[in-house]
Structures are given as structure tokens and as C-alpha cells.
Amino acid sequence: MAGPTIVVVEDESSLRSDMMEYLTGCGFHVIGARDGAELDRLLQCNNASIVILDVNLPDEDGFKIAARLRDGHGAGIIMVTARNSTVDRVVGLEIGADAYLVKPVELRELEAQVKSLLRRLNERAAESTIQATGAAAPADAIHDGIDEARWSLDPTEWSLTNPAGIRISLTSMEMKLTSLLAAQARKPATRDQISQALYNRRWNPEDRSIDTVVGRLRHKVEGAIGGPAPLKSVHGVGYVFSAPIRVVGAAQA
């Protein structure tokens, strides 16, 4: 029985074939696409768990494809590119990519990233099910260790502190976003709610500014905790902070 479905989007046929052959040997069901248009066609009839996405594609920029996937598809995203600058890495992660690899790709590293991402995706799915049903998590459930602890938001200091005591400084927009997510009490905030909180306007599907703010906050949180952030996208809804946030300071009253 084939494992999870992975789509490799790469216009270099030799590299695409190498990645597909290697991952197939690891037990995955692997499909190849040469560009964004072919990817769209494949996703219409395949439930992909992960999309391995090249940045430099002939028909559409990989960053734009990643943003589109993050907004409308639940697949994990691994960016693969020859671009080796910090800026490109940050842009990819802010858009919502789960990992970023630089060519030439070490196939064993790619395998490790795929397996790690699948574990995180399974954990997210379990958490979403628990939140949707209201059921308690089983005692032996796998957690990041951070989701069950309380975070602290201080509006007077514009800071978010993780359970280990690491303080994260926030911008004005990040503060507004985190305040909204804290008020939601681990329930998803819709994109319209976020747009109203940040910009006092209704959400426009063509406006990517919300994703930029979310991406920057997620990047800060992941940098502070050294792992996946409890700030997660909810397909078709918006975003949720899956760990409890306690508001402290003068603004709490």
C-alpha cells in the first residue's frame, strides 16, 4: 500500500526524476509536475500531503504558488531552490512554507524534512479534530510540549512571552493580531476578523497583507522556541493560536 502522496514541482526533469525516484523508494506515493499549471491539475484529482516546490518555475513564481497553496490547500510545503539568501528563506517561511532547502539537494536531508513535516501535519490534524469535537486529548497523545502551557501577552510592553520565559518583541500589527488570537481563546479567527482588527476593513481575497503579518509573527515565535509555532492556519477559515494566552499588564483590566 502506497504511503502519503507527495507532489514534486520542478522544471528540471533530471532533478525531478531523482527526487521522485528516491522518495518512491522511501515508501511514498510520488507525483511529478513541471510547473504551477500542472500542479493545479494534479491537485484537482489527488489529495497531496506535501508539495515540494521549486521557486524558479517557468510559468509562475514559486513564492506565489506557495501563498496560493497555503490559502486554499492543506498540504505541507517544502521550498527547494538555488536561491541561498537569508531574504529568500525568510520570504518563503513568511509566506507559509514549512521548510526551505537549497540546491543541490541532499536527498537524505529531503527525506528527513518530509518525514518531520508529515509528523507535524499529523499532530495538527489531531489537534484540529480535538478542537472541532471538544474531545479531550488522549494521555499518550504527541504534543510539541508548548501547546499545553500558557503564554503571556503584555500589551503595555508589546511583548509575547513563551512558557519558558523567552520574551518576543512585537510590532504594532503583530500586537493587534496576537491580541485578537488571545481573545479567541484557542478558537480560529477568520480572515475577516483579522482584517478588521489590523486594518479596520473587510478582508479582500487578493490582499496578502494578513499572511505577511502572520508569517512574520510565526517566524518570530518559531525562532524563540526552536520548533513549530502554535500559530496555525485553519483551512477555509483563518488562523488559530492553539496554546492558551494570558493577557498581563495594565491592559488586562
QUIPE-V294597 format. One record per residue. N is the residue number from 1. SS is DSSP state (@ for helix, = for strand, . for the rest). PHI is phi in whole degrees, 0 to 359 (NA if undefined). D_FIRST is the distance of its C-alpha to the first C-alpha in Angstrom with 1 decimal. Layout:
# QUIPE-V294597
N SS PHI D_FIRST
N SS PHI D_FIRST
This chain:
# QUIPE-V294597
1 . NA 0.0
2 . 290 3.8
3 . 278 6.5
4 . 304 9.9
5 = 275 11.6
6 = 236 14.6
7 = 252 17.5
8 = 258 19.9
9 = 254 23.4
10 . 206 25.7
11 . 278 28.5
12 . 279 28.8
13 @ 299 26.6
14 @ 293 26.6
15 @ 293 25.6
16 @ 300 22.9
17 @ 295 21.4
18 @ 298 21.8
19 @ 294 20.0
20 @ 295 17.1
21 @ 296 16.8
22 @ 294 17.1
23 @ 291 14.7
24 @ 297 12.0
25 @ 295 12.9
26 . 274 12.5
27 . 100 8.7
28 . 266 9.4
29 = 270 9.2
30 = 244 12.9
31 = 236 15.6
32 = 252 19.2
33 = 221 22.5
34 . 271 26.0
35 . 201 27.9
36 @ 294 28.2
37 @ 296 28.6
38 @ 292 25.4
39 @ 300 23.6
40 @ 301 25.1
41 @ 295 23.9
42 @ 294 20.3
43 @ 289 20.5
44 @ 289 21.9
45 @ 233 18.7
46 . 225 16.0
47 . 268 15.6
48 . 281 15.8
49 . 276 15.7
50 = 221 17.9
51 = 246 20.3
52 = 265 21.7
53 = 237 25.1
54 = 283 27.9
55 . 282 31.4
56 . 268 33.3
57 . 254 31.9
58 . 291 34.1
59 . 253 34.1
60 . 203 33.8
61 . 297 34.2
62 @ 299 31.1
63 @ 296 32.9
64 @ 294 33.6
65 @ 296 30.0
66 @ 299 29.0
67 @ 297 31.6
68 @ 293 30.5
69 @ 295 26.9
70 @ 296 28.1
71 @ 281 30.3
72 @ 232 28.0
73 . 215 24.3
74 . 270 22.5
75 . 288 20.5
76 = 286 21.5
77 = 232 23.6
78 = 243 24.1
79 = 276 27.2
80 = 232 27.6
81 = 203 31.1
82 . 277 34.1
83 . 287 36.2
84 . 242 37.1
85 . 261 39.7
86 @ 299 39.7
87 @ 301 40.5
88 @ 296 37.4
89 @ 298 35.2
90 @ 296 37.0
91 @ 300 36.8
92 @ 300 33.0
93 @ 290 32.6
94 @ 293 35.3
95 @ 295 33.5
96 . 128 30.5
97 . 295 28.3
98 . 271 26.4
99 = 204 26.9
100 = 217 28.9
101 = 244 28.6
102 = 253 31.3
103 . 290 31.0
104 . 289 30.7
105 . 280 27.3
106 . 278 26.4
107 @ 297 22.7
108 @ 291 22.4
109 @ 293 24.2
110 @ 300 21.9
111 @ 301 18.8
112 @ 297 20.9
113 @ 295 21.9
114 @ 298 18.4
115 @ 294 17.3
116 @ 296 20.7
117 @ 293 20.6
118 @ 299 17.2
119 @ 298 19.0
120 @ 294 22.0
121 @ 296 20.3
122 @ 295 18.7
123 @ 294 22.3
124 @ 297 23.8
125 @ 297 21.7
126 @ 296 22.7
127 @ 295 26.3
128 @ 297 26.3
129 @ 295 25.2
130 @ 297 27.9
131 @ 293 30.5
132 @ 288 29.7
133 @ 266 29.9
134 . 78 32.6
135 . 284 30.7
136 . 282 31.5
137 . 290 29.0
138 . 296 27.9
139 . 298 29.8
140 . 262 26.9
141 . 295 25.5
142 . 272 25.0
143 . 231 27.8
144 . 290 29.3
145 . 90 32.5
146 . 253 34.4
147 . 292 33.3
148 . 272 35.1
149 . 267 38.4
150 . 266 41.1
151 = 264 42.0
152 = 236 45.6
153 = 247 46.8
154 = 246 50.5
155 . 295 51.8
156 . 286 55.1
157 . 255 53.6
158 . 51 50.8
159 = 216 48.3
160 = 238 45.1
161 = 244 44.8
162 . 278 41.6
163 . 301 41.5
164 . 275 42.3
165 . 93 45.4
166 . 278 44.5
167 = 265 46.3
168 = 243 45.0
169 = 284 47.6
170 . 243 46.9
171 . 280 48.3
172 @ 301 49.9
173 @ 294 46.9
174 @ 295 44.5
175 @ 294 46.9
176 @ 299 46.9
177 @ 296 43.1
178 @ 294 42.8
179 @ 298 45.6
180 @ 296 43.8
181 @ 296 40.5
182 @ 295 42.5
183 @ 294 44.3
184 . 288 41.0
185 . 53 40.3
186 . 71 36.5
187 . 253 36.1
188 . 297 35.1
189 = 263 37.9
190 = 287 37.7
191 @ 297 38.4
192 @ 292 41.6
193 @ 299 42.7
194 @ 294 42.0
195 @ 298 43.9
196 @ 296 46.8
197 @ 292 46.9
198 @ 276 46.8
199 @ 235 48.8
200 . 57 50.3
201 . 209 48.8
202 . 290 46.0
203 . 285 42.7
204 . 252 42.4
205 . 304 38.8
206 . 272 40.0
207 . 271 41.4
208 . 263 39.2
209 @ 295 41.8
210 @ 298 40.0
211 @ 297 36.8
212 @ 294 39.2
213 @ 295 40.8
214 @ 299 37.5
215 @ 297 36.1
216 @ 294 39.3
217 @ 295 39.3
218 @ 299 35.7
219 @ 298 36.5
220 @ 297 39.6
221 @ 295 37.8
222 @ 296 34.9
223 @ 295 37.6
224 @ 282 39.5
225 @ 259 36.8
226 . 69 34.7
227 . 190 31.4
228 . 300 29.8
229 . 279 32.4
230 . 284 32.5
231 = 271 33.5
232 = 229 30.4
233 = 277 29.9
234 = 242 29.2
235 . 306 27.6
236 . 77 30.2
237 . 237 32.9
238 = 173 34.0
239 = 222 33.9
240 = 221 34.2
241 = 259 35.4
242 . 282 33.3
243 . 259 35.9
244 . 292 39.3
245 = 240 42.2
246 = 259 45.8
247 = 275 48.6
248 = 240 51.5
249 . 89 54.8
250 @ 297 57.6
251 @ 289 55.3
252 @ 296 53.7
253 . 286 56.8
